[in-house]
Amino acid sequence: MKITVVGAGYVGLVTGACFAELGNQVWCVDSNPEKIALLNAAGMPIYEPGLKEMVARNRSEGRIHFTSDMGEAVDHGDVIFIAVGTPSQEDGSADLQHVLAVAGQIGRHLKSFKIVVNKSTVPVGTAYRVQTAIESELLKRGMRDNLFEVVSNPEFLKEGAAIDDFMRPDRIVIGLDTGDNYIPVHHKLEQLYASFNRHHARTIWMDVRSAELTKYAANAMLATRISFMNEIANLSDLLGADVDCVRRGIGADQRIGHGFLYAGTGYGGSCFPKDTRALIQTALDCGSQMKVVSAVEHVNDSQKTVLLHRVLQYFGNDLTGLKLAVWGLAFKPNTDDMREAPSRIIIKNLLLRGAHISAFDPVASHEAQMALALDLQDHPEALARLQIVDAAMQASDDADALLIVTEWKTFHHPDFEDLKARMRRPLILDGRNLYEPHVLEHLGIAYQGIGRRNALALQWSPEQVQEPISASPAVV
Ligand SMILES: NC(=O)c1ccc[n+]([C@@H]2O[C@H](COP(=O)([O-])OP(=O)(O)OC[C@H]3O[C@@H](n4cnc5c(N)ncnc54)[C@H](O)[C@@H]3O)[C@@H](O)[C@H]2O)c1
């Protein structure tokens, strides 16, 4: 099948590469010419395990092609996927300017019947706005307005495991409204996704509005589990309980299940924060309120500062002269994505309080340097105290504390004796609960996880920590 994917980012590139891998003829188009030039020079603008190899294979076999020419890209595909970004606007709602710009471009170039599939995460009603934008361009050219059908096909892949998620999805949600084109469009999309449904039917058909809402509901539910466990972890710290025991205890209940029950420094990335905000705003636009999701967001905002406050509780508000090591910068392992990564808030605030930071991430160094330069553009003197180094152990040299922010696999089993010998003070503040408190205690390393019963946490009494974590001092 001939497929066009508009937007060569995390979703678009994976979608294009995977459809090409299945034998389709794929054209990826992006408005960023540098990205297209890099892809055409066999480079890869993002880090996603296995993607570079998959793209190279399909390029050399002539199944994937990169262009910045929207006209030829629209001509090529019978099915055109929109996979451009939908970032947050000031009020939290999704910014649809890229999606609607693509719709306008499709309308300007469309000559024959196309199925326009929206893969971007968009609020309910966006498919209708895409349809209207295409129609108005067609009418300007005096063309029929039934030359296309807009379908919703939200994407559920996870960065870091995107290829596997795309190739072996839990489900494929397709929103298609009844109308003149229903049967041929249904048939075409069934053919396109046939190889995913061979073992058992994974496609869930529904109307467009329900498909659009399904994506937000899924992300809000997952974010809810994270914030819920973070609250239980913070309570565990106060009560001297171990959240990891609680996690296993509740996860064994089949109604709950084990997934997404890990406490940590809060969720980040390009989806959960913006999608929860957009859902809250969608409800407000309808005169309603998402009370649970609003609380989820609130808990997450404060959870992103938990490690920061632990440092301040330990060392006081003035961190001048301290050297802190940070392991992990990307918002999660196996990606270089720094969008809304908790590390940005933690590092920025530590630097602003005078600390020197030596940080390491296996793949996100470049992205992190750019993101933090942006966050600290008004504080060059603070930024100058940040060093992003090439090895985890190097980061911990002479450190007064080590903060674990992202749970990369390579951090799971460090040589603790070596680590202890390198650090000025053997203190680990673990935002991802990678280690067993009693093991580190035994090794003479002071350790504090999130909600893990351990020496540091037990020294606190509820009276000492009664002040809400986000209340002081100001976090920026
Ligand atoms: N990243 C994820 O894990 C993930 C998962 C599921 C869904 N989503 C959703 O998918 C969408 C895309 O996310 P992403 O992370 O891939 O974004 P991204 O920022 O990585 O990529 C978007 C790409 O679109 C391009 N673009 C913007 N306007 C364009 C235009 N007019 N014409 C052509 N190209 C244009 C940009 O240059 C960029 O390369 C978002 O709505 C997101 O919420 C993302």
The ligand as an ORCA input file, in Angstrom:
! r2SCAN-3c Opt
* xyz 0 1
  N       6.163     10.686     21.524
  C       5.346      9.749     21.965
  O       5.721      8.865     22.723
  C       3.913      9.733     21.513
  C       3.136      8.585     21.717
  C       1.814      8.581     21.289
  C       1.278      9.714     20.693
  N       2.056     10.818     20.533
  C       1.460     11.978     19.855
  O       1.916     11.983     18.513
  C       2.093     13.335     18.053
  C       3.515     13.521     17.576
  O       4.373     13.355     18.678
  P       5.952     13.224     18.492
  O       6.503     12.935     19.834
  O       6.244     12.304     17.367
  O       6.314     14.723     18.045
  P       7.707     15.264     17.504
  O       7.805     16.661     17.959
  O       8.810     14.310     17.826
  O       7.536     15.236     15.909
  C       6.659     16.067     15.223
  C       7.252     16.336     13.836
  O       6.269     17.029     13.053
  C       6.962     17.955     12.235
  N       6.015     18.968     11.762
  C       5.419     19.969     12.444
  N       4.598     20.686     11.627
  C       4.665     20.098     10.407
  C       4.046     20.367      9.146
  N       3.189     21.374      8.998
  N       4.348     19.565      8.114
  C       5.222     18.557      8.244
  N       5.834     18.251      9.413
  C       5.557     19.011     10.479
  C       8.049     18.499     13.143
  O       9.099     19.108     12.409
  C       8.491     17.232     13.871
  O       9.553     16.591     13.189
  C       1.704     14.226     19.231
  O       0.365     14.590     19.118
  C       1.885     13.315     20.431
  O       1.072     13.677     21.514
  C       3.359     10.852     20.915
*
